[in-house]
Amino acid sequence: MASTKAWFESVAEARRRARKRLPSSVYGALVAGAEASTTLAGNVAAFERLGLVPRIATGLGAGRDLATTVMGQEIAFPVIVSPTGVQAVHPDGEVAVARAAAAAGIAAGLSSFASKPLDAVVAANPATFFQAYWMGSRDRIVQILEHARAGGAKGLILTLDWTFGHRRDDGSPEIPQRIDLRTAVRMAPQALRRPRWVRTWARAGGLPDLTVPNMAAPGGPAPGFFDAYGEWMTTPPPTWDDIAWMRRQWDGPFMVKGVAHPDDARAAVHAGATAISVSNHGGNNVDTTPATIRLLPGIVDAVGDEVEVLLDGGVRRGSDVVKAVALGARAVLVGRAPLWGLAAGGEAGVANVLEILRAGIDETLVGLGRASIGDLRRDDVVVPPGFVHGATAVVGSAA
């Protein structure tokens, strides 16, 4: 159906509406990529290079089976909302995203740097995974895991694909520590150019709160975004032994997010991961990293059925989801698209984005003559020569 004032028919339209409604700094945070954004653009462009092979006269009846299970949670179609940081695009933030995901029958991830507390998000969507970083001391990490457990998280997502590269050719968006009077005055000109965004926050009772409640010490106040961010940045990266230790502290499903090499996929399995996500942090890790869909087949071949393999990065259409599943992914994580929907229309905008993806998956299965996502095969996808990047494994490096 064509776009209307209350409905948009594509993720691209959600992005256009987000740009019109958000202050430039807020919008910039939703579209930023590392350095020249080569990987960010490549994630999207790589899906466009893959073809699909339609079948006709298949006699498919109504009702394709799109459901699957990820980290112990049954989901209606193979999409999970990826955890993303402070969501100043709308006052309802992560709670609105979680409600829309629950209504669609899918799971949601919640970032350590989220603007809403875990228990509120779990109340909106019981199928919530908590995302954590390796940050601070081991005692601090145990404290974070205890918070996730007490808050009702169904699984843990450990994000490792981030190198703290801040040099962006298009400029880094300003993200203040918190919105105080001085910050509000300084940023007022760009906010006043987006009166609908200002009115939305005014009706909710005030300015965006950039504190991160899920990083508070027991009984303490929520730290500012950059206080928590600084704790993360100043913590040395973990070893695989550290990750194995962290896995032992968590008795539920455990995903390692950020895998780009078959050796790391095997190491994650060895460390006890129940799932991995092939990821380059949405183009915000090392720039010029290959698109995740190019890395996926080699990683699937490396770990087989030993672990659930997911993918994130560049998914904008239901057909992208189908391509990823056909090439071996259990499901995909989507981060930017739901936030564009949230900016465009609040919870209804997120629901709109998720329905675009669900409907696109269903329509693509019809075109391919597949009754179920479980019926998809690699030969449903036309893969150009040289497209798949398969790094040569180094024997023993995963031990």
N, C-alpha and C positions, 0 to 999 in steps of 0.2 A: 504494500500500500504506500502511496505517496506520503511524504512528510507533511505534518500539520503543525499547528502551534503546540499541540499537546503530545505529538508523537514524531519521532524521527526514524527514518528507515535504514540508516546505516551508522556504523561507528564513526565514520568520517563526518557525518552530520553532527553527531554528538560532540566531536572535537571542535567543529566550527562554532557551535552554540556555546561551548565552554569558553572559547576564546573571546566571544562577544560579551560574556557575563562576568568574567573574572578580572581582577586587577592584574596588571602585567607580571608582577612578581609571582603571584599565585599561579597564574597560567604557566609561566616559565618553569616553575617547579614540576609541572605535570608533563612537560615535553622535553626536559633537558636530557642530554646525553653527554658522555665523557668526550673531551677534546673536540674533534671535528664531527662527532656523532656518526662516524662511519659505521660502527657496529649497530647503533640504533636504527639507522636507515637500512642496513643490511638485513637485520632481523625481519623487517617487513618485506623488503624486496625479494628475499629468498623464497618466501611462500609463493610469490608471483611467478617465479621461474619453474615451479613444479606444476605439472599438468595432471589432469584427471581423465580417466578412460570411461566414458559413459556406456551404459548398456540399455538396449531397448527391448520392448515386448517381454518384460520380465514377469508380468502378472502379479506384481507386488500389491497386496491389499493395503488397507489403511492401518496406520499405527506401527511405525518403526520402533524398535527397541533401542533406546539411546542410553539406558541406564548402565552404571558400572559401580564398582566399589573401590574406594581409595582410602588407605590408612584406616580400614575398618568401618568407614562410613559409606552407606549406600547413597549414591547421588543420581539425580534424574537424567543427567547428561554429563559428558566427560569434561566439565569445566569447573574449576575452583577459583574463587576470588583470591588473588594473591595478596599477601600482607604488604601494606604500604604505610609510610610514615604519616606524621600529623596531617590530618585532612581538613585544612582550613577552607576548603572549597564550599562547605555547607555546614551549618551549625549541628546537624544531626550526625555528620561524619560517619564513623565506622558503624554506628548503630543502624543508620539508614541502609548502609551497604549490606550489613548482616541480615536485616529484615528482608531486603529484596532477594538476597541469595536464598534465605529460608523459604520464601514464597515460591521461588523457582525450583526448590528441591535440591539445592546444591550446598556444598560446604564453603566456608570462608576462612581465610587466614587473618590473624590480627597481629600487627607489628608491635614489637617492644616499644617503639616510638609512637604508638597510636595516641590519639587525643581523647579516647574514651576508655574507661576501665574494663578489664576483661570480663568481670561478672555481668556488666550491662550488655556487652556484646553477646555473651553466651546466652543470656536471657532472650535476646533477639533471634539467635540462631544457635541451638545446642550443638550443631555440627561445626564447631569452631576449633581451628588449630592455632596454637600460639607460636609466634615466630620469635626466636632468640638469636643473639649474637654471642660469640666468645668474647666476653668483656669483663674486666675486673678480675678479682681473685677467684679461686675455686669456691671459697665460702660465699662470695657474691653471686656466683653462678648458681649454686645450690639454692640460694635465697630466691632467685628469679624463677627457678624451676618449681620451687614450693608455691610461689605465687600462681604459676600456671596451673599447677595441680589443684590448688584450693579454689581457683576460679572456674574450674570445670572444663579446661581445655581437653579436647579429644585426642590430641596428638601434638608433637613438637616439630617445628620447622627450624633447623639450624642453618642460617644464611652465612655463607663463606665467600661469596663472590663480590668482593668490594676491596678496592685498593686505595681509597681515599684520594683519588685523582680529582682535583678541583679546577684544573685549567680548562676552560670551555671556550671554544672559538666564538660562540654566540653570547658569551657572558653568563656568569652564574647568577641565578635569581637570588634576591635578598630574602633570607629567612631570619627574622629577628629572634632573639632569645625568648622574648615575650612582648606582648603588645602593651607598653606603658604609654603615658601621655606623650612623651617626647617622640616615641616611635610612631604613634598614631598621627601626630602633626607632620612628621617627615614623610609619611607614606600617604597622607591625605590626598594629594593631587591625583595619584593613580587610582585610589579608591573612589574618589568622587566622579571619575569618568565611568564608573560602573555602579550607578545608583541602585539597580536591582539587587546586586550583591550586598550593598550596604543596608538596604531595607530588610533583606532576609536576616542579616545578623542583628539588626536593631529590634526586629520583632522577637528574636530569640533571647533578647536581654542584654546584648553587649557585643564586644569585640571578640575575635578568635582567641582561644586560650591555647598557647603554644607550650604548655607544660605536658609532661608525659607521665600519667598516673601509674602506669605499669612498671615504671622504673623506681618508684618510691621505696625507700627502705621501710621495713615494718614500723608502723606508727609515725613515719615521717612524712613531710610534704612531698608533693610531686615535683621533681626537678624540672628545670627549664630544658628545652630541647637540646641546646648546645652543651649544657652541663652533662647530660647523659651521652650525647654524641662524643664529647671529649673523652669520657671514660672509655668508650668503645675504641676511639682512635688511638689512645695511648696504651692499649693492651696489646702486647705482642701476639701475632697470629698463632693459632694452635697448631700442634702436630697431630698426626693421626692417633697417637697414644692419648692425647688430650681429648680427642673426640670420642674415643672408645671409653674413656673415663666418664665423659658427660653422658654418653648413652647408658652407662650403668646406673646413673642417677635418675633416669627416667624410665618408668616401667610400662609406658604405652608406645604407640606408633611413633617413629622417629625418622624424619626426613632430613637428608643433607641436600641443601639447595646451593647450586653454584658449580655443578660438575660440568667440565668441558673436555675432559680427557678420559679415555678408557681406563688408564691406570688409576685415576682418582675414583672412577666408578667402582672398580674392584676393591680399592682401599676402603671406600665407604661401606661396602658389603662386609668386608673383614672387620670393620669397626662396629658392626651390628646394626647398621641402618636398615629400616624396613622399606624405605622409599628414597629415591633421589630425584632431584629436578635438574635437568640439563638447562643451564642458565648462564647468562652473562650480565645479570642484574639489569635487564632491560636496556642494555647498551651503556650502562654506567659503571662497567668494570674496565678492564684494559681495552682501550679503543683499538679497532681493527681485529678484535677477536672474531672468528667466523660466526655466522648466524647459527643460532641453536638448532634450527631444523637441519642444517648441514651436518651438525655433530651427532644428532640423535641416532641414526642407524648404526654407526660404529660403536656407540656406547651401549645400545640395546644388544648388539652382537657380543659385546664384552661381558655383560652380566646376565644375559638370558632371562630365565625365570627366577633368578636368585633374589630379586628385589623389584618393587614397583618403580617403573621409570616414568617420570612426568617431564613436561617441557614448559618453559615460559620464555617469552620474548617474541614480539612481532605478531601476535594473534589478533586479527582484526575482523575475521569473518568465520562463519560456521564451516566453510570449506577449508579454512586453515586448520581448524580442529580435526576435521576428517583426515587431512593429509598427515597430521602428526600421529593420529591413532593408527592409520594405515602403516606408518613407518615404525611403529612399535611403542608409542607412548600409551600409558594407561589413561592419561587425561592431560589437560593443559592448565596452567595458572594464568590468569589475566589480571593485570594491575592497572595500566593506564586507562583502558576502555571503561571500566566501571567508574573511575574518577571523573572522566569526561561526562559520563551520564549523570553522576551526582551533581556536577556543576551545572549541567543543562537543565535538570529537573528534579533534583533531590532524589528521594527514594524511588519515585516513579521513573526518573531518568535511568537509575541503575537497573530497575526492572526492565526498562525498554532495551538497554544494551544486552542484558542476559537473554531476553526473548529473541533479539536479532541473532545471537549466536545459536540458541537452541533451534530456531526455525531454519537457520542456514545449515546446521548439521543434518536436520531431517530432510531438507530439500536436496542436499548433496547425496545422501544415501539413496533417495529415489532415483536420482540421475545415474548413480552407479549400479542400480539394481541390487542393493544390499538391504536386507530386512533388519539388520542389527549392526551396531558398531562392532560387535564381536566377529562379524563376518568379513570385515575389511582385511585386505591383504596388500602387501607391498606392490603387487603388480596392478593395483588400482591407481597407482601414482606413476606418472611419467617423470623420471629423474634424469636430468641432463647429464651427459658425460662430465666427469670431474666435479660434479656438484657435492657429493658426499665427501666430507673431510674426515679421514680415518687416521688419527695419529698413531704412529708405530709404538706399540707398548714396550716398555722397558721391563724386562723380566726381573721380578723380585721387588720392584719399586713400591708395590702396594702392600708389602709385608710390614 
